[in-house]
């Protein structure tokens, strides 16, 4: 896993809209805004985000590691 304080530009781009949504965003919304499945899978694998399946939708939310990584890039 990469150091969360050294997020790539791509890794910083995806968690930002998630950080503003306390319950996450739907997978469909993330895909519609140009975040491909491969990027979302990488964020989950790097523990920067989580994907929680729902009954008819899946929610993507920023993880604690993702929040810390964003905070580290602002400092």
ROTI-408756 format. One record per residue (C-alpha): residue number from 1; residue in three letters; z, x, y. Coordinates in pm, 1 decimal, m for minus. Example, Ala and Ser with C-alpha at 12.3 -4.5 7.8 and 13.67 -1.06 7.14 Angstrom:
2
PT  nr rest       up     east    north
PT   1  ALA    780.0   1230.0   m450.0
PT   2  SER    714.0   1367.0   m106.0
END
This chain:
75
PT  nr rest       up     east    north
PT   1  UNK      0.0      0.0      0.0
PT   2  UNK    m79.6    120.9    348.9
PT   3  UNK    194.0    188.9    600.2
PT   4  UNK    244.4   m142.9    788.7
PT   5  UNK    285.4     45.3   1116.8
PT   6  UNK    m70.5    175.3   1076.9
PT   7  UNK   m267.9   m146.1   1049.1
PT   8  UNK   m644.3   m120.7   1068.9
PT   9  UNK   m823.9   m323.4   1335.6
PT  10  UNK   m926.4   m570.4   1064.7
PT  11  UNK   m568.5   m600.7    937.8
PT  12  UNK   m442.7   m661.7   1291.9
PT  13  UNK   m705.4   m928.2   1361.4
PT  14  UNK   m618.8  m1160.9   1073.9
PT  15  UNK   m238.2  m1181.3   1107.9
PT  16  UNK   m247.5  m1259.7   1481.2
PT  17  UNK   m341.5  m1628.5   1443.0
PT  18  UNK    m93.5  m1650.9   1157.3
PT  19  UNK    187.5  m1507.6   1369.6
PT  20  UNK    140.9  m1797.1   1612.5
PT  21  UNK    169.3  m2057.1   1333.7
PT  22  UNK    520.6  m2071.4   1184.8
PT  23  UNK    400.5  m2264.5    879.4
PT  24  UNK     72.8  m2077.6    849.1
PT  25  UNK   m283.5  m2201.4    873.8
PT  26  UNK   m496.3  m2362.6    609.9
PT  27  UNK   m723.9  m2142.8    406.9
PT  28  UNK  m1017.1  m2356.4    526.7
PT  29  UNK   m931.2  m2285.1    892.7
PT  30  UNK   m903.1  m1912.6    826.7
PT  31  UNK  m1239.2  m1910.9    648.6
PT  32  UNK  m1395.9  m2118.4    928.8
PT  33  UNK  m1276.2  m1860.6   1183.8
PT  34  UNK  m1454.9  m1580.0   1003.0
PT  35  UNK  m1184.7  m1441.7    777.0
PT  36  UNK  m1354.7  m1393.9    438.0
PT  37  UNK  m1171.8  m1432.2    109.3
PT  38  UNK  m1191.1  m1057.2     50.7
PT  39  UNK  m1002.4   m987.2    375.1
PT  40  UNK   m739.4  m1250.7    299.0
PT  41  UNK   m697.8  m1114.7    m54.0
PT  42  UNK   m648.9   m764.0     87.6
PT  43  UNK   m383.9   m892.4    330.5
PT  44  UNK   m200.0  m1053.0     39.7
PT  45  UNK   m234.3   m738.6   m174.2
PT  46  UNK    m99.9   m530.2    116.6
PT  47  UNK    188.8   m782.7    151.3
PT  48  UNK     85.9   m866.5    510.6
PT  49  UNK     30.8  m1234.6    432.4
PT  50  UNK    100.0  m1492.3    164.7
PT  51  UNK   m113.4  m1771.6     24.9
PT  52  UNK     68.4  m2080.4    m97.7
PT  53  UNK   m137.8  m2338.5   m282.6
PT  54  UNK    m75.0  m2697.7   m183.3
PT  55  UNK   m179.8  m3019.2   m348.8
PT  56  UNK   m520.5  m3030.8   m179.6
PT  57  UNK   m514.0  m2727.1     50.9
PT  58  UNK   m388.6  m2369.5     49.1
PT  59  UNK   m178.1  m2233.5    333.9
PT  60  UNK   m207.3  m1876.1    458.5
PT  61  UNK     99.0  m1741.4    639.9
PT  62  UNK    199.4  m1407.2    783.4
PT  63  UNK    463.8  m1220.1    587.3
PT  64  UNK    763.4  m1032.3    724.3
PT  65  UNK    575.0   m708.3    659.1
PT  66  UNK    277.7   m844.2    856.1
PT  67  UNK    500.0   m941.3   1149.9
PT  68  UNK    660.5   m596.9   1148.9
PT  69  UNK    318.4   m432.3   1140.3
PT  70  UNK    206.7   m630.9   1445.0
PT  71  UNK    529.3   m548.3   1627.8
PT  72  UNK    481.8   m179.0   1550.8
PT  73  UNK    128.0   m182.4   1696.4
PT  74  UNK    255.1   m333.7   2025.1
PT  75  UNK    520.1    m64.6   2072.9
END
